[in-house]
Amino acid sequence: MDSEITKIILEAILSVAAILITGYLIPWFKNTIGEDKFAQLVDFTAFAVRAAEQIYTPEQWQAKKAYVLKCVEDKAAEIGLNLSAVEIENLIEGLVNEIKKG
């Protein structure tokens, strides 16, 4: 019974985090880095997430996440963006949520 309650609480926390990421962090990114660079990074990140889904199994989630992080870090540097690992992770999480919804 306790594991069920813990699971429900964890799902609620993740849902709130997803709302905050998509509702606040993505618009903040857009304003901070500019719409053109943001659009490039978002498109590339979505591509990298989908590629990782094809390359790795769900059990390999750590390798999948590392792959996407590295791809997005490289792309951000290529287009002249200096983003922290936390900012990149938040962008990825927001896009993964968007992909799951749509």
Gaussian input, Z-matrix of N, CA and C with variables (Angstrom, degrees):
# hf/3-21g

backbone

0 1
 N
 C     1     B1
 C     2     B2     1     A1
 N     3     B3     2     A2     1     D1
 C     4     B4     3     A3     2     D2
 C     5     B5     4     A4     3     D3
 N     6     B6     5     A5     4     D4
 C     7     B7     6     A6     5     D5
 C     8     B8     7     A7     6     D6
 N     9     B9     8     A8     7     D7
 C    10    B10     9     A9     8     D8
 C    11    B11    10    A10     9     D9
 N    12    B12    11    A11    10    D10
 C    13    B13    12    A12    11    D11
 C    14    B14    13    A13    12    D12
 N    15    B15    14    A14    13    D13
 C    16    B16    15    A15    14    D14
 C    17    B17    16    A16    15    D15
 N    18    B18    17    A17    16    D16
 C    19    B19    18    A18    17    D17
 C    20    B20    19    A19    18    D18
 N    21    B21    20    A20    19    D19
 C    22    B22    21    A21    20    D20
 C    23    B23    22    A22    21    D21
 N    24    B24    23    A23    22    D22
 C    25    B25    24    A24    23    D23
 C    26    B26    25    A25    24    D24
 N    27    B27    26    A26    25    D25
 C    28    B28    27    A27    26    D26
 C    29    B29    28    A28    27    D27
 N    30    B30    29    A29    28    D28
 C    31    B31    30    A30    29    D29
 C    32    B32    31    A31    30    D30
 N    33    B33    32    A32    31    D31
 C    34    B34    33    A33    32    D32
 C    35    B35    34    A34    33    D33
 N    36    B36    35    A35    34    D34
 C    37    B37    36    A36    35    D35
 C    38    B38    37    A37    36    D36
 N    39    B39    38    A38    37    D37
 C    40    B40    39    A39    38    D38
 C    41    B41    40    A40    39    D39
 N    42    B42    41    A41    40    D40
 C    43    B43    42    A42    41    D41
 C    44    B44    43    A43    42    D42
 N    45    B45    44    A44    43    D43
 C    46    B46    45    A45    44    D44
 C    47    B47    46    A46    45    D45
 N    48    B48    47    A47    46    D46
 C    49    B49    48    A48    47    D47
 C    50    B50    49    A49    48    D48
 N    51    B51    50    A50    49    D49
 C    52    B52    51    A51    50    D50
 C    53    B53    52    A52    51    D51
 N    54    B54    53    A53    52    D52
 C    55    B55    54    A54    53    D53
 C    56    B56    55    A55    54    D54
 N    57    B57    56    A56    55    D55
 C    58    B58    57    A57    56    D56
 C    59    B59    58    A58    57    D57
 N    60    B60    59    A59    58    D58
 C    61    B61    60    A60    59    D59
 C    62    B62    61    A61    60    D60
 N    63    B63    62    A62    61    D61
 C    64    B64    63    A63    62    D62
 C    65    B65    64    A64    63    D63
 N    66    B66    65    A65    64    D64
 C    67    B67    66    A66    65    D65
 C    68    B68    67    A67    66    D66
 N    69    B69    68    A68    67    D67
 C    70    B70    69    A69    68    D68
 C    71    B71    70    A70    69    D69
 N    72    B72    71    A71    70    D70
 C    73    B73    72    A72    71    D71
 C    74    B74    73    A73    72    D72
 N    75    B75    74    A74    73    D73
 C    76    B76    75    A75    74    D74
 C    77    B77    76    A76    75    D75
 N    78    B78    77    A77    76    D76
 C    79    B79    78    A78    77    D77
 C    80    B80    79    A79    78    D78
 N    81    B81    80    A80    79    D79
 C    82    B82    81    A81    80    D80
 C    83    B83    82    A82    81    D81
 N    84    B84    83    A83    82    D82
 C    85    B85    84    A84    83    D83
 C    86    B86    85    A85    84    D84
 N    87    B87    86    A86    85    D85
 C    88    B88    87    A87    86    D86
 C    89    B89    88    A88    87    D87
 N    90    B90    89    A89    88    D88
 C    91    B91    90    A90    89    D89
 C    92    B92    91    A91    90    D90
 N    93    B93    92    A92    91    D91
 C    94    B94    93    A93    92    D92
 C    95    B95    94    A94    93    D93
 N    96    B96    95    A95    94    D94
 C    97    B97    96    A96    95    D95
 C    98    B98    97    A97    96    D96
 N    99    B99    98    A98    97    D97
 C   100   B100    99    A99    98    D98
 C   101   B101   100   A100    99    D99
 N   102   B102   101   A101   100   D100
 C   103   B103   102   A102   101   D101
 C   104   B104   103   A103   102   D102
 N   105   B105   104   A104   103   D103
 C   106   B106   105   A105   104   D104
 C   107   B107   106   A106   105   D105
 N   108   B108   107   A107   106   D106
 C   109   B109   108   A108   107   D107
 C   110   B110   109   A109   108   D108
 N   111   B111   110   A110   109   D109
 C   112   B112   111   A111   110   D110
 C   113   B113   112   A112   111   D111
 N   114   B114   113   A113   112   D112
 C   115   B115   114   A114   113   D113
 C   116   B116   115   A115   114   D114
 N   117   B117   116   A116   115   D115
 C   118   B118   117   A117   116   D116
 C   119   B119   118   A118   117   D117
 N   120   B120   119   A119   118   D118
 C   121   B121   120   A120   119   D119
 C   122   B122   121   A121   120   D120
 N   123   B123   122   A122   121   D121
 C   124   B124   123   A123   122   D122
 C   125   B125   124   A124   123   D123
 N   126   B126   125   A125   124   D124
 C   127   B127   126   A126   125   D125
 C   128   B128   127   A127   126   D126
 N   129   B129   128   A128   127   D127
 C   130   B130   129   A129   128   D128
 C   131   B131   130   A130   129   D129
 N   132   B132   131   A131   130   D130
 C   133   B133   132   A132   131   D131
 C   134   B134   133   A133   132   D132
 N   135   B135   134   A134   133   D133
 C   136   B136   135   A135   134   D134
 C   137   B137   136   A136   135   D135
 N   138   B138   137   A137   136   D136
 C   139   B139   138   A138   137   D137
 C   140   B140   139   A139   138   D138
 N   141   B141   140   A140   139   D139
 C   142   B142   141   A141   140   D140
 C   143   B143   142   A142   141   D141
 N   144   B144   143   A143   142   D142
 C   145   B145   144   A144   143   D143
 C   146   B146   145   A145   144   D144
 N   147   B147   146   A146   145   D145
 C   148   B148   147   A147   146   D146
 C   149   B149   148   A148   147   D147
 N   150   B150   149   A149   148   D148
 C   151   B151   150   A150   149   D149
 C   152   B152   151   A151   150   D150
 N   153   B153   152   A152   151   D151
 C   154   B154   153   A153   152   D152
 C   155   B155   154   A154   153   D153
 N   156   B156   155   A155   154   D154
 C   157   B157   156   A156   155   D155
 C   158   B158   157   A157   156   D156
 N   159   B159   158   A158   157   D157
 C   160   B160   159   A159   158   D158
 C   161   B161   160   A160   159   D159
 N   162   B162   161   A161   160   D160
 C   163   B163   162   A162   161   D161
 C   164   B164   163   A163   162   D162
 N   165   B165   164   A164   163   D163
 C   166   B166   165   A165   164   D164
 C   167   B167   166   A166   165   D165
 N   168   B168   167   A167   166   D166
 C   169   B169   168   A168   167   D167
 C   170   B170   169   A169   168   D168
 N   171   B171   170   A170   169   D169
 C   172   B172   171   A171   170   D170
 C   173   B173   172   A172   171   D171
 N   174   B174   173   A173   172   D172
 C   175   B175   174   A174   173   D173
 C   176   B176   175   A175   174   D174
 N   177   B177   176   A176   175   D175
 C   178   B178   177   A177   176   D176
 C   179   B179   178   A178   177   D177
 N   180   B180   179   A179   178   D178
 C   181   B181   180   A180   179   D179
 C   182   B182   181   A181   180   D180
 N   183   B183   182   A182   181   D181
 C   184   B184   183   A183   182   D182
 C   185   B185   184   A184   183   D183
 N   186   B186   185   A185   184   D184
 C   187   B187   186   A186   185   D185
 C   188   B188   187   A187   186   D186
 N   189   B189   188   A188   187   D187
 C   190   B190   189   A189   188   D188
 C   191   B191   190   A190   189   D189
 N   192   B192   191   A191   190   D190
 C   193   B193   192   A192   191   D191
 C   194   B194   193   A193   192   D192
 N   195   B195   194   A194   193   D193
 C   196   B196   195   A195   194   D194
 C   197   B197   196   A196   195   D195
 N   198   B198   197   A197   196   D196
 C   199   B199   198   A198   197   D197
 C   200   B200   199   A199   198   D198
 N   201   B201   200   A200   199   D199
 C   202   B202   201   A201   200   D200
 C   203   B203   202   A202   201   D201
 N   204   B204   203   A203   202   D202
 C   205   B205   204   A204   203   D203
 C   206   B206   205   A205   204   D204
 N   207   B207   206   A206   205   D205
 C   208   B208   207   A207   206   D206
 C   209   B209   208   A208   207   D207
 N   210   B210   209   A209   208   D208
 C   211   B211   210   A210   209   D209
 C   212   B212   211   A211   210   D210
 N   213   B213   212   A212   211   D211
 C   214   B214   213   A213   212   D212
 C   215   B215   214   A214   213   D213
 N   216   B216   215   A215   214   D214
 C   217   B217   216   A216   215   D215
 C   218   B218   217   A217   216   D216
 N   219   B219   218   A218   217   D217
 C   220   B220   219   A219   218   D218
 C   221   B221   220   A220   219   D219
 N   222   B222   221   A221   220   D220
 C   223   B223   222   A222   221   D221
 C   224   B224   223   A223   222   D222
 N   225   B225   224   A224   223   D223
 C   226   B226   225   A225   224   D224
 C   227   B227   226   A226   225   D225
 N   228   B228   227   A227   226   D226
 C   229   B229   228   A228   227   D227
 C   230   B230   229   A229   228   D228
 N   231   B231   230   A230   229   D229
 C   232   B232   231   A231   230   D230
 C   233   B233   232   A232   231   D231
 N   234   B234   233   A233   232   D232
 C   235   B235   234   A234   233   D233
 C   236   B236   235   A235   234   D234
 N   237   B237   236   A236   235   D235
 C   238   B238   237   A237   236   D236
 C   239   B239   238   A238   237   D237
 N   240   B240   239   A239   238   D238
 C   241   B241   240   A240   239   D239
 C   242   B242   241   A241   240   D240
 N   243   B243   242   A242   241   D241
 C   244   B244   243   A243   242   D242
 C   245   B245   244   A244   243   D243
 N   246   B246   245   A245   244   D244
 C   247   B247   246   A246   245   D245
 C   248   B248   247   A247   246   D246
 N   249   B249   248   A248   247   D247
 C   250   B250   249   A249   248   D248
 C   251   B251   250   A250   249   D249
 N   252   B252   251   A251   250   D250
 C   253   B253   252   A252   251   D251
 C   254   B254   253   A253   252   D252
 N   255   B255   254   A254   253   D253
 C   256   B256   255   A255   254   D254
 C   257   B257   256   A256   255   D255
 N   258   B258   257   A257   256   D256
 C   259   B259   258   A258   257   D257
 C   260   B260   259   A259   258   D258
 N   261   B261   260   A260   259   D259
 C   262   B262   261   A261   260   D260
 C   263   B263   262   A262   261   D261
 N   264   B264   263   A263   262   D262
 C   265   B265   264   A264   263   D263
 C   266   B266   265   A265   264   D264
 N   267   B267   266   A266   265   D265
 C   268   B268   267   A267   266   D266
 C   269   B269   268   A268   267   D267
 N   270   B270   269   A269   268   D268
 C   271   B271   270   A270   269   D269
 C   272   B272   271   A271   270   D270
 N   273   B273   272   A272   271   D271
 C   274   B274   273   A273   272   D272
 C   275   B275   274   A274   273   D273
 N   276   B276   275   A275   274   D274
 C   277   B277   276   A276   275   D275
 C   278   B278   277   A277   276   D276
 N   279   B279   278   A278   277   D277
 C   280   B280   279   A279   278   D278
 C   281   B281   280   A280   279   D279
 N   282   B282   281   A281   280   D280
 C   283   B283   282   A282   281   D281
 C   284   B284   283   A283   282   D282
 N   285   B285   284   A284   283   D283
 C   286   B286   285   A285   284   D284
 C   287   B287   286   A286   285   D285
 N   288   B288   287   A287   286   D286
 C   289   B289   288   A288   287   D287
 C   290   B290   289   A289   288   D288
 N   291   B291   290   A290   289   D289
 C   292   B292   291   A291   290   D290
 C   293   B293   292   A292   291   D291
 N   294   B294   293   A293   292   D292
 C   295   B295   294   A294   293   D293
 C   296   B296   295   A295   294   D294
 N   297   B297   296   A296   295   D295
 C   298   B298   297   A297   296   D296
 C   299   B299   298   A298   297   D297
 N   300   B300   299   A299   298   D298
 C   301   B301   300   A300   299   D299
 C   302   B302   301   A301   300   D300
 N   303   B303   302   A302   301   D301
 C   304   B304   303   A303   302   D302
 C   305   B305   304   A304   303   D303

   B1=1.4449
   B2=1.5251
   B3=1.3468
   B4=1.4574
   B5=1.5236
   B6=1.3259
   B7=1.4656
   B8=1.5238
   B9=1.3268
   B10=1.4549
   B11=1.5205
   B12=1.3143
   B13=1.4620
   B14=1.5235
   B15=1.3117
   B16=1.4683
   B17=1.5202
   B18=1.3134
   B19=1.4677
   B20=1.5269
   B21=1.2996
   B22=1.4667
   B23=1.5255
   B24=1.3269
   B25=1.4656
   B26=1.5169
   B27=1.3198
   B28=1.4646
   B29=1.5278
   B30=1.3190
   B31=1.4625
   B32=1.5260
   B33=1.3247
   B34=1.4677
   B35=1.5288
   B36=1.3229
   B37=1.4657
   B38=1.5187
   B39=1.3254
   B40=1.4623
   B41=1.5277
   B42=1.3109
   B43=1.4665
   B44=1.5191
   B45=1.3143
   B46=1.4641
   B47=1.5251
   B48=1.3304
   B49=1.4642
   B50=1.5276
   B51=1.3066
   B52=1.4652
   B53=1.5273
   B54=1.3106
   B55=1.4673
   B56=1.5268
   B57=1.3198
   B58=1.4608
   B59=1.5247
   B60=1.3184
   B61=1.4640
   B62=1.5176
   B63=1.3214
   B64=1.4610
   B65=1.5162
   B66=1.3244
   B67=1.4569
   B68=1.5173
   B69=1.3177
   B70=1.4596
   B71=1.5241
   B72=1.3240
   B73=1.4605
   B74=1.5252
   B75=1.3082
   B76=1.4669
   B77=1.5239
   B78=1.3444
   B79=1.4775
   B80=1.5353
   B81=1.3204
   B82=1.4595
   B83=1.5264
   B84=1.3391
   B85=1.4679
   B86=1.5206
   B87=1.3170
   B88=1.4599
   B89=1.5260
   B90=1.3120
   B91=1.4617
   B92=1.5234
   B93=1.3053
   B94=1.4541
   B95=1.5312
   B96=1.3101
   B97=1.4671
   B98=1.5167
   B99=1.2988
   B100=1.4601
   B101=1.5159
   B102=1.3189
   B103=1.4673
   B104=1.5254
   B105=1.3307
   B106=1.4656
   B107=1.5258
   B108=1.3277
   B109=1.4654
   B110=1.5223
   B111=1.3285
   B112=1.4573
   B113=1.5262
   B114=1.3225
   B115=1.4706
   B116=1.5230
   B117=1.3239
   B118=1.4699
   B119=1.5219
   B120=1.3382
   B121=1.4592
   B122=1.5221
   B123=1.3175
   B124=1.4630
   B125=1.5255
   B126=1.3203
   B127=1.4609
   B128=1.5221
   B129=1.3268
   B130=1.4590
   B131=1.5321
   B132=1.3312
   B133=1.4622
   B134=1.5244
   B135=1.3153
   B136=1.4691
   B137=1.5244
   B138=1.3305
   B139=1.4572
   B140=1.5300
   B141=1.3297
   B142=1.4679
   B143=1.5269
   B144=1.3358
   B145=1.4646
   B146=1.5216
   B147=1.3131
   B148=1.4728
   B149=1.5265
   B150=1.3183
   B151=1.4669
   B152=1.5254
   B153=1.3194
   B154=1.4655
   B155=1.5285
   B156=1.3277
   B157=1.4624
   B158=1.5245
   B159=1.3294
   B160=1.4650
   B161=1.5237
   B162=1.3171
   B163=1.4660
   B164=1.5258
   B165=1.3199
   B166=1.4622
   B167=1.5205
   B168=1.3344
   B169=1.4603
   B170=1.5303
   B171=1.3355
   B172=1.4652
   B173=1.5356
   B174=1.3240
   B175=1.4609
   B176=1.5260
   B177=1.3008
   B178=1.4617
   B179=1.5294
   B180=1.3211
   B181=1.4610
   B182=1.5239
   B183=1.3275
   B184=1.4653
   B185=1.5326
   B186=1.3169
   B187=1.4652
   B188=1.5236
   B189=1.3267
   B190=1.4595
   B191=1.5320
   B192=1.3267
   B193=1.4579
   B194=1.5330
   B195=1.3224
   B196=1.4684
   B197=1.5269
   B198=1.3215
   B199=1.4671
   B200=1.5315
   B201=1.3214
   B202=1.4657
   B203=1.5308
   B204=1.3323
   B205=1.4685
   B206=1.5224
   B207=1.3294
   B208=1.4666
   B209=1.5275
   B210=1.3171
   B211=1.4702
   B212=1.5266
   B213=1.3266
   B214=1.4678
   B215=1.5282
   B216=1.3229
   B217=1.4697
   B218=1.5206
   B219=1.3317
   B220=1.4645
   B221=1.5263
   B222=1.3241
   B223=1.4613
   B224=1.5196
   B225=1.3318
   B226=1.4673
   B227=1.5234
   B228=1.3195
   B229=1.4671
   B230=1.5271
   B231=1.3172
   B232=1.4690
   B233=1.5326
   B234=1.3357
   B235=1.4684
   B236=1.5278
   B237=1.3328
   B238=1.4561
   B239=1.5136
   B240=1.3224
   B241=1.4652
   B242=1.5154
   B243=1.3016
   B244=1.4564
   B245=1.5240
   B246=1.3320
   B247=1.4598
   B248=1.5187
   B249=1.3088
   B250=1.4633
   B251=1.5254
   B252=1.3239
   B253=1.4617
   B254=1.5272
   B255=1.3279
   B256=1.4699
   B257=1.5226
   B258=1.3188
   B259=1.4666
   B260=1.5255
   B261=1.3175
   B262=1.4675
   B263=1.5229
   B264=1.3196
   B265=1.4632
   B266=1.5238
   B267=1.3200
   B268=1.4687
   B269=1.5214
   B270=1.3047
   B271=1.4630
   B272=1.5255
   B273=1.3127
   B274=1.4660
   B275=1.5214
   B276=1.3281
   B277=1.4656
   B278=1.5305
   B279=1.3166
   B280=1.4591
   B281=1.5155
   B282=1.3190
   B283=1.4656
   B284=1.5247
   B285=1.3122
   B286=1.4579
   B287=1.5257
   B288=1.3334
   B289=1.4610
   B290=1.5156
   B291=1.3184
   B292=1.4664
   B293=1.5295
   B294=1.3246
   B295=1.4648
   B296=1.5246
   B297=1.3348
   B298=1.4612
   B299=1.5221
   B300=1.3353
   B301=1.4659
   B302=1.5223
   B303=1.3245
   B304=1.4533
   B305=1.4532
   A1=110.45
   A2=117.09
   A3=120.06
   A4=111.88
   A5=116.84
   A6=119.09
   A7=111.04
   A8=117.27
   A9=120.14
   A10=111.04
   A11=116.78
   A12=121.59
   A13=109.81
   A14=116.46
   A15=121.07
   A16=110.47
   A17=116.47
   A18=120.67
   A19=110.73
   A20=117.86
   A21=122.28
   A22=110.55
   A23=116.65
   A24=120.51
   A25=110.55
   A26=117.43
   A27=121.59
   A28=110.94
   A29=117.84
   A30=121.01
   A31=110.98
   A32=117.45
   A33=121.30
   A34=110.47
   A35=116.38
   A36=120.71
   A37=110.55
   A38=117.15
   A39=120.96
   A40=111.41
   A41=116.95
   A42=120.10
   A43=111.39
   A44=116.84
   A45=120.90
   A46=109.84
   A47=116.86
   A48=120.39
   A49=110.61
   A50=117.23
   A51=121.26
   A52=110.77
   A53=116.49
   A54=120.67
   A55=110.12
   A56=116.51
   A57=120.14
   A58=111.46
   A59=116.73
   A60=120.53
   A61=110.45
   A62=116.86
   A63=119.13
   A64=112.34
   A65=117.63
   A66=120.31
   A67=115.12
   A68=116.96
   A69=119.80
   A70=114.35
   A71=117.20
   A72=118.91
   A73=112.94
   A74=117.82
   A75=119.04
   A76=111.11
   A77=120.44
   A78=118.42
   A79=112.39
   A80=117.52
   A81=120.78
   A82=110.35
   A83=116.56
   A84=120.35
   A85=110.39
   A86=115.91
   A87=120.96
   A88=111.02
   A89=117.16
   A90=120.93
   A91=112.37
   A92=117.29
   A93=121.90
   A94=112.72
   A95=117.20
   A96=119.50
   A97=113.98
   A98=118.73
   A99=121.61
   A100=110.82
   A101=114.29
   A102=119.31
   A103=113.73
   A104=118.67
   A105=120.34
   A106=111.57
   A107=115.55
   A108=119.22
   A109=110.68
   A110=116.59
   A111=120.08
   A112=110.37
   A113=116.36
   A114=120.15
   A115=110.89
   A116=117.07
   A117=120.60
   A118=110.58
   A119=115.67
   A120=119.72
   A121=111.76
   A122=117.36
   A123=120.99
   A124=110.61
   A125=117.15
   A126=120.41
   A127=111.12
   A128=115.54
   A129=119.43
   A130=111.01
   A131=116.97
   A132=120.63
   A133=110.61
   A134=116.96
   A135=120.53
   A136=110.07
   A137=116.74
   A138=121.21
   A139=110.57
   A140=117.12
   A141=121.60
   A142=111.18
   A143=117.04
   A144=120.51
   A145=109.91
   A146=116.72
   A147=119.86
   A148=111.28
   A149=116.86
   A150=120.30
   A151=110.36
   A152=116.72
   A153=120.89
   A154=110.91
   A155=116.77
   A156=120.66
   A157=111.18
   A158=116.36
   A159=120.82
   A160=112.31
   A161=116.35
   A162=121.12
   A163=112.34
   A164=117.36
   A165=122.53
   A166=111.72
   A167=114.77
   A168=121.14
   A169=108.97
   A170=118.01
   A171=119.42
   A172=113.10
   A173=116.93
   A174=120.48
   A175=112.08
   A176=116.99
   A177=121.97
   A178=111.08
   A179=116.49
   A180=120.81
   A181=113.10
   A182=117.93
   A183=119.47
   A184=110.71
   A185=116.47
   A186=120.04
   A187=110.51
   A188=116.04
   A189=121.20
   A190=110.57
   A191=115.80
   A192=120.81
   A193=110.31
   A194=117.07
   A195=121.13
   A196=110.69
   A197=116.98
   A198=121.90
   A199=110.53
   A200=116.27
   A201=120.30
   A202=110.35
   A203=117.01
   A204=119.99
   A205=111.19
   A206=116.88
   A207=121.09
   A208=110.58
   A209=116.99
   A210=120.55
   A211=111.27
   A212=116.62
   A213=120.86
   A214=110.66
   A215=117.82
   A216=120.65
   A217=110.36
   A218=116.11
   A219=120.75
   A220=111.39
   A221=117.15
   A222=121.11
   A223=110.91
   A224=117.15
   A225=120.63
   A226=110.02
   A227=117.06
   A228=120.73
   A229=110.71
   A230=116.48
   A231=121.70
   A232=111.94
   A233=116.86
   A234=118.89
   A235=112.33
   A236=115.39
   A237=119.48
   A238=116.00
   A239=116.78
   A240=120.49
   A241=109.88
   A242=116.25
   A243=122.01
   A244=107.86
   A245=116.30
   A246=121.64
   A247=110.04
   A248=116.43
   A249=120.60
   A250=109.51
   A251=115.48
   A252=120.66
   A253=110.82
   A254=116.99
   A255=120.94
   A256=110.11
   A257=117.84
   A258=120.72
   A259=110.76
   A260=116.46
   A261=120.24
   A262=110.23
   A263=117.79
   A264=120.82
   A265=110.99
   A266=117.24
   A267=120.63
   A268=111.45
   A269=116.76
   A270=120.45
   A271=110.32
   A272=116.47
   A273=120.77
   A274=110.38
   A275=117.37
   A276=120.44
   A277=111.37
   A278=116.33
   A279=119.62
   A280=112.03
   A281=116.29
   A282=119.61
   A283=111.43
   A284=117.61
   A285=119.87
   A286=109.28
   A287=116.68
   A288=120.01
   A289=112.20
   A290=116.74
   A291=121.52
   A292=110.46
   A293=116.65
   A294=121.11
   A295=110.45
   A296=116.96
   A297=120.76
   A298=111.98
   A299=117.32
   A300=121.44
   A301=111.60
   A302=115.65
   A303=119.83
   A304=112.66
   D1=-41.35
   D2=179.97
   D3=-63.66
   D4=-35.64
   D5=179.52
   D6=-67.93
   D7=-32.46
   D8=177.11
   D9=-67.28
   D10=-41.89
   D11=178.74
   D12=-65.61
   D13=-42.89
   D14=177.99
   D15=-61.31
   D16=-41.52
   D17=179.26
   D18=-63.96
   D19=-43.02
   D20=179.38
   D21=-64.19
   D22=-42.92
   D23=178.54
   D24=-64.64
   D25=-43.63
   D26=178.79
   D27=-62.20
   D28=-42.62
   D29=177.84
   D30=-63.13
   D31=-38.44
   D32=178.47
   D33=-65.46
   D34=-43.24
   D35=178.57
   D36=-62.44
   D37=-44.17
   D38=178.88
   D39=-64.30
   D40=-36.78
   D41=177.53
   D42=-64.85
   D43=-42.78
   D44=178.13
   D45=-64.49
   D46=-42.49
   D47=178.59
   D48=-61.54
   D49=-40.69
   D50=179.20
   D51=-63.29
   D52=-41.34
   D53=178.64
   D54=-63.63
   D55=-44.36
   D56=179.80
   D57=-63.96
   D58=-41.94
   D59=-179.53
   D60=-63.41
   D61=-50.67
   D62=-176.81
   D63=-73.79
   D64=-30.76
   D65=-176.94
   D66=-85.17
   D67=-29.76
   D68=-174.48
   D69=-120.26
   D70=-45.02
   D71=-174.13
   D72=-72.65
   D73=-40.47
   D74=-179.74
   D75=-65.24
   D76=-45.44
   D77=174.81
   D78=-61.44
   D79=-35.69
   D80=178.27
   D81=-63.21
   D82=-43.81
   D83=176.29
   D84=-57.26
   D85=-47.14
   D86=-177.61
   D87=-58.18
   D88=-44.49
   D89=179.56
   D90=-70.21
   D91=-34.92
   D92=-175.27
   D93=-74.61
   D94=-44.09
   D95=-173.04
   D96=-102.61
   D97=-5.89
   D98=-179.39
   D99=94.37
   D100=146.41
   D101=-173.53
   D102=-67.05
   D103=-38.10
   D104=-178.73
   D105=-65.38
   D106=-50.10
   D107=179.56
   D108=-65.96
   D109=-37.27
   D110=178.16
   D111=-62.02
   D112=-45.28
   D113=179.93
   D114=-61.65
   D115=-42.09
   D116=177.41
   D117=-60.56
   D118=-46.61
   D119=-177.35
   D120=-67.18
   D121=-39.91
   D122=178.82
   D123=-63.98
   D124=-47.13
   D125=179.03
   D126=-59.25
   D127=-45.27
   D128=-179.02
   D129=-66.59
   D130=-40.36
   D131=-179.71
   D132=-63.43
   D133=-43.24
   D134=177.82
   D135=-61.21
   D136=-40.86
   D137=177.21
   D138=-61.92
   D139=-45.32
   D140=-178.97
   D141=-64.66
   D142=-39.08
   D143=178.47
   D144=-63.73
   D145=-45.50
   D146=179.72
   D147=-65.34
   D148=-37.96
   D149=177.69
   D150=-63.58
   D151=-43.34
   D152=179.47
   D153=-62.68
   D154=-36.19
   D155=177.24
   D156=-61.68
   D157=-34.15
   D158=179.56
   D159=-78.94
   D160=-33.17
   D161=-174.71
   D162=-80.86
   D163=-41.61
   D164=-172.06
   D165=-111.34
   D166=154.69
   D167=175.34
   D168=-86.24
   D169=164.11
   D170=177.43
   D171=-57.98
   D172=-31.52
   D173=178.94
   D174=-68.94
   D175=-19.78
   D176=-179.82
   D177=-96.22
   D178=36.21
   D179=-174.71
   D180=-59.74
   D181=-32.71
   D182=179.73
   D183=-68.26
   D184=-42.72
   D185=177.58
   D186=-66.91
   D187=-37.58
   D188=178.19
   D189=-61.69
   D190=-46.29
   D191=-179.39
   D192=-64.98
   D193=-43.18
   D194=179.69
   D195=-62.26
   D196=-39.70
   D197=178.90
   D198=-61.46
   D199=-48.64
   D200=-178.44
   D201=-65.88
   D202=-43.45
   D203=178.21
   D204=-56.57
   D205=-46.83
   D206=-178.80
   D207=-63.69
   D208=-44.59
   D209=179.26
   D210=-60.11
   D211=-45.99
   D212=-177.15
   D213=-70.43
   D214=-39.41
   D215=175.90
   D216=-58.13
   D217=-45.74
   D218=-179.90
   D219=-63.21
   D220=-43.50
   D221=-179.79
   D222=-66.01
   D223=-41.94
   D224=178.92
   D225=-60.20
   D226=-44.25
   D227=178.48
   D228=-63.84
   D229=-39.55
   D230=-179.17
   D231=-61.70
   D232=-38.04
   D233=-178.71
   D234=-95.35
   D235=8.92
   D236=172.69
   D237=85.30
   D238=27.49
   D239=178.51
   D240=-105.99
   D241=132.99
   D242=178.10
   D243=-106.91
   D244=90.04
   D245=-177.58
   D246=-110.15
   D247=144.76
   D248=176.94
   D249=-76.29
   D250=164.37
   D251=177.65
   D252=-61.05
   D253=-36.84
   D254=179.38
   D255=-66.02
   D256=-42.64
   D257=178.59
   D258=-62.73
   D259=-41.37
   D260=178.91
   D261=-66.40
   D262=-43.17
   D263=178.01
   D264=-60.54
   D265=-41.81
   D266=178.53
   D267=-63.87
   D268=-41.42
   D269=176.97
   D270=-61.21
   D271=-45.67
   D272=-179.96
   D273=-62.02
   D274=-46.77
   D275=-179.78
   D276=-60.55
   D277=-41.21
   D278=177.76
   D279=-62.14
   D280=-41.66
   D281=-179.30
   D282=-72.27
   D283=-35.53
   D284=176.50
   D285=-61.82
   D286=-41.61
   D287=175.81
   D288=-60.90
   D289=-43.70
   D290=178.21
   D291=-60.92
   D292=-43.42
   D293=-179.51
   D294=-64.25
   D295=-42.30
   D296=179.75
   D297=-64.44
   D298=-35.54
   D299=178.97
   D300=-68.87
   D301=-41.70
   D302=-171.45
   D303=-101.31

